[in-house]
């Protein structure tokens, strides 16, 4: 549907494209004939050629002629290709339509002019009845004349296209006597999705087959670029429990309103905590960052697609700002993550240091700002949003350690990795909805490119979807499944 409704494809099927191609070809031929006659044919022109060789303008004349030739040649290629494409379409139609039907002008060619012609003159502030009558008659005469000219041009274009199709069909018949150029019918399952012009029959099956083949190629391109590291991370866990435990309700809030969560914020925060804890010495830490890097590229696409009203825009932007710091510089909010872990310090002390820094950032901001708009967490700066998330998640981990859990360094890092895997897995359950929405873009100028991206995304997520199908999903509607806080609320109820 996106391919057949794109402006370029509609133009290629239009009768006007054949006329523009013919005019471009005639222009190129006229230019070629004139140049040939000027330089080679008439003996009287040889004098001009000799004079040109002695004039000071010889080089500029040759340069201008060369530029004109190149411009005409390049400008003729696209219209000629559209002319050939329109002729191929017309060959498949001619057997089922009479000559009179071929020259029939559909209503969509003139409906706008007809609408203007029949419109009332209430917008014109003319009080005199005679003047108003003359004005209306003049407008109707001009618009009727324009309608007649439009019909004449379209009829001429249709005649050119009809004759072109006859000529092209005859040429192909001479070379392929035992083969039809284009077969009609077939692909009943796809014909119902084709966007047709008024009066246009079904597209040739060969065109439909080419469109389907192109979609298959895009899917295969995506399959060759599947995120292998992310897939391995998702395979390390078999449930979604980490979504409900990364932020505990027992942690006291630093503000009367808590910022809402997006999918990427807890992932980025946990990545920063992992770097701070391991100091990149843990053997799986660099690989974990690679997995997160692959996952966030898809998570960002999911968040931008599903957050249609921009409610979480500031949270999403904050997450990706912090991620750039963590990924590129191993920093968080301008602080070197390596320095948060003092020499010989235990992981609990490192978490406490990171939590204190995050809490200080939030409290300092609250103490300094007097703007009432900043009482809304969605208006906070990125560093404050990230600090609040880091404070809550580090405090949640410390609560778990206080309960006797995660005492071993390796267990803590493994737990963080599994939690990240759970959050990414839950987020990726929205891939089907995102692919569907990508195929339903309303903007006609972006629809075709959006569908192409959806086909590639489908190929990239093939193994991911197979992994997620093996897990039991809670009963959430589509709108709630797009938000991590709704998932957390659902999992809390199940518990």
Beta strands, then each sheet from edge to edge (+ up, - down):
strand 1: 331-332
strand 2: 335-336
sheet 1: 1+ 2-
end
